[in-house]
Amino acid sequence: MMASSQPATQEQEIQKRLDAIKAKPAVERTAADTEYLWANDKKLAEISATGKSPDHLTSSELDYMQKAGGFVNTMAYLSSSEKALYDKAVASGNSQASAGLALIALTRTGGHMAGGANGTTYDPIDTAITAANVEKYFSHSIVDPSGDSDAKFQALIQFLQNNPTTS
């Protein structure tokens, strides 16, 4: 009977250590913490084993990796319908559009005020993700001289015109 309870106890100890690691912000984690996390978190290992690059992960996979990794959980800033839209963009191979949605989620982490076009301000958390709002507000909240963000927002605008969401 003792032998059968040992694996359960070992699993509990692993989970206890994983929970303690996940409770720490990423900057407070040691290399050993990170190594332990990647070696023992089964779901994290499953996601990693898919071999997908981050821009090919679903919203739930990305959400889990962000939470487990101790990073800012940007996916928490998207509604269910917006996450479904993100997943649709990923499934259709439109990584530029999904990256545009990820930029909006990142913008929302900054709180209830951001800059829009022509010096306007808006509430990114409570502003629906529509083609018009991406063009007028969200696309002006990220300063990126490379033009990479602009390309992602343009792809998102086109994607939204064909796949509107209700948020």
C-alpha positions in Angstrom: 0.0 0.0 0.0 2.9 2.4 0.7 4.3 1.9 -2.8 1.0 3.0 -4.4 0.9 6.2 -2.5 4.5 7.2 -3.3 3.8 8.2 -6.9 0.9 10.4 -5.7 3.1 12.0 -3.1 5.9 12.6 -5.6 3.3 14.1 -8.0 2.1 16.4 -5.2 5.7 17.5 -4.4 6.3 18.2 -8.1 3.1 20.2 -8.3 3.9 22.1 -5.1 7.2 23.1 -6.4 5.7 24.1 -9.8 3.1 26.2 -8.1 5.8 27.9 -6.0 7.8 28.7 -9.1 4.8 30.0 -11.0 4.0 32.3 -8.1 7.2 34.1 -8.7 7.6 36.8 -11.3 9.8 35.8 -14.2 12.6 38.1 -13.0 12.8 36.4 -9.6 13.1 32.9 -11.0 16.5 31.2 -11.0 17.8 29.2 -13.9 17.1 26.1 -11.8 13.5 27.2 -11.4 13.1 27.6 -15.2 14.7 24.3 -15.9 12.5 22.6 -13.3 9.4 24.2 -14.8 10.2 23.1 -18.4 11.2 19.6 -17.2 8.1 19.0 -15.0 5.1 21.0 -16.2 3.4 18.5 -18.5 1.1 21.0 -20.3 4.1 23.3 -21.0 6.0 20.3 -22.3 3.1 19.3 -24.5 2.8 22.8 -26.0 6.6 22.9 -26.5 6.6 19.5 -28.1 4.3 20.7 -30.9 7.3 22.6 -32.3 5.1 25.5 -33.2 6.6 29.0 -33.2 4.9 31.4 -30.8 2.9 33.0 -33.7 1.4 29.6 -34.5 0.1 28.9 -31.0 -3.6 29.2 -30.2 -4.7 31.8 -27.7 -5.1 29.1 -24.9 -1.6 27.7 -25.6 -0.1 31.2 -25.6 -2.1 32.1 -22.5 -0.8 29.0 -20.6 2.8 29.6 -21.7 2.6 33.3 -20.6 1.2 32.4 -17.2 3.5 29.5 -16.6 6.5 31.4 -17.8 5.8 34.3 -15.4 5.3 36.8 -18.3 2.7 39.4 -18.7 -0.4 37.5 -19.7 -1.6 39.5 -22.7 -4.1 36.9 -23.7 -6.1 37.7 -20.5 -6.8 41.1 -22.1 -8.8 39.6 -25.0 -12.5 38.6 -24.7 -13.7 35.1 -25.6 -14.8 36.3 -29.0 -11.5 38.1 -29.6 -9.6 34.9 -28.6 -11.7 33.0 -31.0 -10.8 35.5 -33.7 -7.1 35.1 -32.8 -7.4 31.3 -33.1 -9.2 31.7 -36.4 -6.3 33.9 -37.7 -3.8 31.3 -36.5 -5.7 28.4 -38.0 -5.9 30.2 -41.4 -2.2 30.8 -41.4 -2.6 34.6 -41.0 0.2 35.1 -38.4 0.3 38.8 -39.3 -3.4 39.3 -38.2 -2.9 37.2 -35.1 0.2 39.3 -34.3 -1.9 42.4 -34.7 -4.4 41.1 -32.1 -1.5 40.3 -29.8 -0.3 43.9 -30.1 -3.8 45.1 -29.1 -3.7 42.7 -26.1 -0.3 44.1 -25.2 -1.6 47.7 -25.5 -4.4 46.8 -23.2 -1.9 45.8 -20.5 -1.1 49.5 -20.1 -4.5 50.3 -18.7 -7.5 52.4 -19.7 -5.8 55.2 -21.6 -3.7 55.1 -24.8 -3.0 57.4 -27.7 -4.9 57.2 -31.0 -4.8 59.1 -34.3 -4.2 62.8 -34.4 -3.6 63.2 -30.7 -6.8 61.5 -29.5 -6.9 59.2 -26.5 -9.0 56.2 -26.0 -9.7 53.3 -23.6 -8.0 50.3 -25.2 -9.5 47.9 -22.7 -13.1 48.9 -23.5 -12.7 49.7 -27.2 -14.0 46.9 -29.4 -11.6 45.4 -31.9 -13.1 46.4 -35.2 -11.4 47.4 -38.5 -12.3 51.0 -37.9 -11.0 51.0 -34.3 -7.8 49.3 -35.3 -7.2 52.0 -37.9 -8.3 55.0 -35.8 -6.9 53.9 -32.4 -4.9 50.8 -31.8 -2.5 51.2 -34.7 -1.4 54.5 -33.4 -0.6 53.2 -29.9 2.5 51.4 -30.9 5.5 53.4 -32.1 7.5 51.2 -34.4 9.8 52.9 -37.0 10.5 49.6 -38.7 6.9 49.4 -40.0 6.5 45.9 -38.7 3.6 46.8 -36.4 1.9 48.8 -39.2 2.0 45.7 -41.4 0.5 43.6 -38.6 -2.3 46.1 -38.0 -3.0 46.3 -41.8 -3.2 42.5 -41.9 -5.6 42.6 -38.9 -7.8 45.3 -40.5 -8.1 43.2 -43.7 -8.8 40.1 -41.6 -11.4 41.9 -39.5 -13.2 43.1 -42.6 -13.7 39.4 -43.5 -14.1 38.1 -40.0 -15.8 40.7 -37.7 -16.0 40.0 -33.9 -18.5 41.2 -31.3 -16.7 42.3 -28.2 
